Amino acid sequence: MKIFSIKAWAKTILAVAAYLFVFYQIVRHVGKAEYIEVQLVGIALAAIWVVLGIFLTWLFLPQWDPWLRKLRKKFKGRKIAIITFDDGPSEPWTAKILDILKEHNVQATFFVIGEHARKFPQLVERAHGEGHAIGGHTSSHRILTFLNEKERLEEIEKSIESIRNILGCRPNYFRLPHGFKFPGIYKVLGEWNLLPISWTKGIWDTDMPSTDVLLKRFSKKFDEFEILLLHDGIMDDKPGSNRTAVIEALPKMIETYKQMGYEFLTVEQLSQKIESHFGKVEEKVIDIDEPSVIEQSIRERAEKRELES
């Protein structure tokens, strides 16, 4: 029985091994150098390589997030569980998850993909109507790290506008695909009144493990503050995928949290209690009708198209 995701660990190990191998080669050649100038160049390269490693770790490790550190400090001594779902909505999985959450009287947070929201608007409306928080997750789940600025803005904008067209209000929360960041992320999303939300606990449910394996991953370790990452959506590039294990395991996960004394919060409820990335206390959720950079850019583009026509 495989409790861990072999693919995830294999990629991580290979990346770390490659990084350490290059670092070792730099240090080894510096040690063999006869001239001080060559040694200084080698030391500079080693320093650059260390800085690059730190930057790449921040870029691709979702848990390396100053906001998460603030949360752990803020809620020290309290058991908090925030259940989140990515990549939805989808049929029949999102509806079944909503049924379970309603039965157990638990609110969760759904980070929806714009294309999926437009396909299943009734599920977004139902989740919102039943008290769950709704956040953006790009329009098509492209990794923003590898896109240019224009493509990033389009992915974010279309995602947010898809939700607004369905609910009549835009979300204040955003989750990056795979949790991969990009330089300037906090400034960009901050200007749009979007708080980037990561996670502290991922259990690789997209690997479609059995229910028992999923529960073993879930139960392996518990922290006082947990943002649990699950998925209710099915990506187009993974035909035949399903969320059966999530549906079967979710009631047991909820009961486990309850038995351990955890308090359930949505990201929206959490935002009323915490310091944001930008260093000020969020006394309340940002006004959903407050003008944003997204809306301004849409208006400007519309005016430009009118002038051109």
Secondary structure, DSSP 8 states (H G I E B T S, - for coil): ---S-HHHHHHHHHHHHHHHHHHHHHHHHHHH--SHHHHHHHHHHHHHHHHHHHHHHHHH-TT--HHHHHHHHHTTTS-EEEEEEEEE--TTHHHHHHHHHHHTT---EEEE-HHHHHH-HHHHHHHHHTT-EEEE--SS---GGGS-HHHHHHHHHHHHHHHHHHHSS--SEE--GGG---TTHHHHHHHTT-EE---SEE--GGG---HHHHHHHHHS---SEEEEEEE----TTSTT---HHHHHHHHHHHHHHHHTT-EE--HHHHTTTSB-TTSSB--S---TTS--HHHHHHHHHHHHHHHH-
